[in-house]
């Protein structure tokens, strides 16, 4: 494993974790534990989810390019 593949794997793992945190935050709001529809927890959840998915999408588009 070279440095590039380690970096790519790390990016994928952290992106999936970001998306999972976002889903968990959104789930808390939907379950009724996190305030109303305009709560900060919902906003953070949406932003974490969007950030994680965007990072995965960009990494997939990059592919094996250097």
Backbone as numpy.savetxt, mean C-alpha at the origin, in Angstrom:
# Nx Ny Nz CAx CAy CAz Cx Cy Cz
21.47 -13.67 -5.75 20.63 -12.49 -5.75 21.52 -11.25 -5.75
21.31 -10.42 -6.74 22.09 -9.19 -6.78 21.33 -8.05 -6.10
21.94 -6.89 -6.06 21.36 -5.75 -5.37 20.04 -5.29 -5.96
19.93 -5.36 -7.28 18.70 -4.91 -7.93 17.52 -5.80 -7.57
17.73 -7.10 -7.54 16.63 -8.00 -7.21 16.24 -7.88 -5.74
17.20 -7.61 -4.88 16.89 -7.39 -3.47 16.06 -6.12 -3.32
16.43 -5.08 -4.04 15.69 -3.82 -4.00 14.27 -4.01 -4.52
14.14 -4.72 -5.62 12.82 -4.97 -6.19 11.94 -5.78 -5.24
12.52 -6.82 -4.64 11.76 -7.63 -3.68 11.34 -6.81 -2.48
12.24 -5.97 -1.99 11.90 -5.11 -0.86 10.80 -4.13 -1.20
10.83 -3.59 -2.41 9.78 -2.67 -2.85 8.43 -3.37 -2.91
8.42 -4.59 -3.42 7.17 -5.34 -3.52 6.62 -5.66 -2.13
7.48 -6.11 -1.23 7.03 -6.45 0.12 6.48 -5.22 0.84
7.19 -4.10 0.78 6.73 -2.90 1.46 5.45 -2.34 0.82
5.31 -2.48 -0.48 4.10 -2.02 -1.15 2.89 -2.84 -0.73
3.06 -4.15 -0.64 1.97 -5.01 -0.18 1.61 -4.68 1.27
2.61 -4.43 2.10 2.33 -4.05 3.49 1.59 -2.71 3.57
1.98 -1.75 2.75 1.27 -0.47 2.73 -0.19 -0.66 2.34
-0.44 -1.46 1.32 -1.81 -1.70 0.89 -2.61 -2.44 1.98
-1.97 -3.37 2.67 -2.64 -4.11 3.74 -2.99 -3.18 4.91
-2.08 -2.28 5.25 -2.37 -1.31 6.32 -3.55 -0.43 5.90
-3.56 0.00 4.65 -4.67 0.80 4.16 -5.99 0.06 4.24
-6.00 -1.20 3.85 -7.22 -1.99 3.94 -7.67 -2.17 5.39
-6.72 -2.36 6.29 -7.06 -2.52 7.70 -7.68 -1.24 8.26
-7.12 -0.10 7.90 -7.68 1.18 8.37 -9.08 1.40 7.81
-9.27 1.11 6.54 -10.59 1.25 5.93 -11.57 0.28 6.58
-11.13 -0.93 6.84 -11.98 -1.93 7.49 -12.43 -1.49 8.87
-11.54 -0.84 9.62 -11.92 -0.33 10.94 -13.01 0.72 10.84
-12.90 1.59 9.85 -13.92 2.63 9.68 -15.25 2.00 9.29
-15.21 1.05 8.37 -16.44 0.39 7.93 -17.09 -0.38 9.07
-16.27 -1.00 9.92 -16.79 -1.77 11.05 -17.38 -0.87 12.13
-17.14 0.42 12.03 -17.73 1.34 12.99 -16.82 1.71 14.14
-15.55 1.31 14.07 -14.62 1.59 15.17 -13.79 2.85 14.93
-13.97 3.52 13.81 -13.02 4.58 13.49 -13.62 5.92 13.16
-14.84 6.18 13.56 -15.41 7.48 13.27 -16.29 7.47 12.04
-16.57 8.64 11.54 -17.49 8.78 10.41 -16.81 8.61 9.07
-17.59 8.95 8.05 -17.12 8.78 6.68 -15.96 9.72 6.38
-15.90 10.87 7.00 -14.84 11.83 6.73 -13.76 11.82 7.80
-13.54 10.68 8.41 -12.55 10.59 9.48 -11.12 10.57 8.92
-10.19 10.94 9.75 -8.78 10.91 9.36 -8.31 9.48 9.11
-8.87 8.54 9.84 -8.48 7.13 9.66 -8.86 6.64 8.27
-10.03 7.04 7.79 -10.44 6.64 6.44 -9.53 7.29 5.41
-9.23 8.56 5.58 -8.34 9.25 4.64 -6.97 8.59 4.60
-6.41 8.28 5.77 -5.11 7.60 5.80 -5.18 6.22 5.16
-6.28 5.52 5.40 -6.45 4.20 4.80 -6.46 4.26 3.28
-7.20 5.23 2.75 -7.27 5.38 1.30 -5.90 5.76 0.74
-5.20 6.66 1.43 -3.88 7.07 0.96 -2.86 5.94 1.02
-2.88 5.15 2.10 -1.97 4.01 2.19 -2.27 2.99 1.10
-3.55 2.71 0.90 -3.94 1.75 -0.13 -3.51 2.24 -1.51
-3.79 3.51 -1.80 -3.42 4.06 -3.10 -1.90 4.06 -3.29
-1.16 4.41 -2.25 0.30 4.41 -2.35 0.87 3.03 -2.59
0.37 2.04 -1.87 0.85 0.67 -2.05 0.54 0.13 -3.43
-0.69 0.36 -3.89 -1.08 -0.13 -5.22 -0.30 0.60 -6.30
-0.10 1.90 -6.14 0.66 2.66 -7.14 2.11 2.17 -7.23
2.71 1.90 -6.07 4.09 1.40 -6.08 4.17 0.04 -6.77
3.19 -0.83 -6.50 3.18 -2.14 -7.17 2.99 -1.98 -8.67
2.11 -1.08 -9.08 1.85 -0.85 -10.49 3.09 -0.32 -11.20
3.76 0.64 -10.57 4.97 1.21 -11.16 6.06 0.14 -11.26
6.22 -0.65 -10.22 7.24 -1.70 -10.25 6.93 -2.73 -11.33
5.66 -3.03 -11.53 5.29 -3.97 -12.57 5.55 -3.39 -13.95
5.25 -2.09 -14.12 5.50 -1.42 -15.40 7.00 -1.36 -15.72
7.81 -1.14 -14.67 9.26 -1.10 -14.86 9.79 -2.43 -15.32
9.23 -3.48 -14.75 9.66 -4.82 -15.12 11.12 -5.06 -14.75
11.86 -5.63 -15.65 13.26 -5.93 -15.39 14.21 -4.84 -15.86
13.66 -3.68 -16.23 14.52 -2.61 -16.73 15.44 -2.09 -15.65
16.59 -1.64 -16.08 17.57 -1.09 -15.14 17.52 0.42 -15.13
